Amino acid sequence: MRAPRQAGATSIEYGLIIAVIGVVVVIAVSLLGDSMKSIFTNAVNALSGSSAPTGPVPTVTALSPSSGTKMGGQTVTVTGTNFESGANVAFGGVTAPSVIFVSSVRLSVTTPAYPSVVPAPLVDVTVINPGGRVGVRTAGYTYRDPGVTSAAPNHGPLAGGTSVVVTGYFFAAGATVTFGGVAATDVVLVDANTLTVTTPASATAGLVSVTVTNADGRSGSRAGVYRYE
């Protein structure tokens, strides 16, 4: 005679089924386009909340600038449609510390620090209106640290004093530059991709790393990019 099914085992199996369904839903949502993400999110809000979301559904069409330091604190203009006064904005699920409502098509937002739980520097940007309606811009913002790609000229005397153009990305005002750990002088920010510096002296010949550190403490380095001779 077959033993009766125990209620405890049934509850565990139901729990496992629900967990699997939840994972599938999360993966499916991540593959949706911006408009479908918004529709799905608004539908879930309507089903799970005590009252259905109200008001217009916002859309997010662009961010300017669309990238910045992982420390956050950058002012970004978010453009789109149907924004409402009191809207919140999230970057990778982290709420922006300041959101200024400019108009129904523009918000001025201060970026939060990079959400470490997000595996990639590209994050979704979400606008949530006071009525609960949601708009999403997939991979709308990129968190970046500065990086060094080259130095020209790429060699100079041990005595230093060589004027060098350092190229890379995400350089910012107040950046400092070191050659083999020794600070360069006369650092001038030309643009976000270019710095001009004067090399320091070096005690030994050979290849050294060039490191750029922005005022917020974020840095990027390239090994062997400059040679003392």
Rosetta blueprint (number, residue, H / E / L):
1 M L
2 R L
3 A L
4 P L
5 R L
6 Q L
7 A H
8 G H
9 A H
10 T H
11 S H
12 I H
13 E H
14 Y H
15 G H
16 L H
17 I H
18 I H
19 A H
20 V H
21 I H
22 G H
23 V H
24 V H
25 V H
26 V H
27 I H
28 A H
29 V H
30 S H
31 L L
32 L L
33 G L
34 D H
35 S H
36 M H
37 K H
38 S H
39 I H
40 F H
41 T H
42 N H
43 A H
44 V H
45 N H
46 A H
47 L H
48 S H
49 G L
50 S L
51 S L
52 A L
53 P L
54 T E
55 G L
56 P L
57 V L
58 P L
59 T E
60 V E
61 T E
62 A E
63 L E
64 S E
65 P L
66 S L
67 S E
68 G E
69 T L
70 K L
71 M L
72 G L
73 G L
74 Q L
75 T E
76 V E
77 T E
78 V E
79 T E
80 G E
81 T E
82 N L
83 F L
84 E L
85 S L
86 G L
87 A L
88 N E
89 V E
90 A E
91 F E
92 G L
93 G L
94 V E
95 T E
96 A L
97 P L
98 S E
99 V E
100 I E
101 F E
102 V E
103 S E
104 S L
105 V L
106 R E
107 L E
108 S E
109 V E
110 T E
111 T L
112 P L
113 A L
114 Y L
115 P L
116 S L
117 V L
118 V L
119 P L
120 A L
121 P L
122 L E
123 V E
124 D E
125 V E
126 T E
127 V E
128 I E
129 N L
130 P L
131 G L
132 G E
133 R L
134 V E
135 G E
136 V E
137 R E
138 T E
139 A E
140 G E
141 Y E
142 T E
143 Y E
144 R L
145 D L
146 P L
147 G E
148 V E
149 T E
150 S E
151 A E
152 A E
153 P L
154 N L
155 H E
156 G E
157 P L
158 L L
159 A L
160 G L
161 G L
162 T L
163 S E
164 V E
165 V E
166 V E
167 T E
168 G E
169 Y E
170 F L
171 F L
172 A L
173 A L
174 G L
175 A L
176 T E
177 V E
178 T E
179 F E
180 G L
181 G L
182 V E
183 A E
184 A L
185 T E
186 D E
187 V E
188 V E
189 L E
190 V E
191 D E
192 A L
193 N L
194 T E
195 L E
196 T E
197 V E
198 T E
199 T L
200 P L
201 A L
202 S L
203 A L
204 T L
205 A L
206 G E
207 L E
208 V E
209 S E
210 V E
211 T E
212 V E
213 T E
214 N L
215 A L
216 D L
217 G L
218 R L
219 S E
220 G E
221 S E
222 R E
223 A E
224 G E
225 V E
226 Y E
227 R E
228 Y E
229 E L
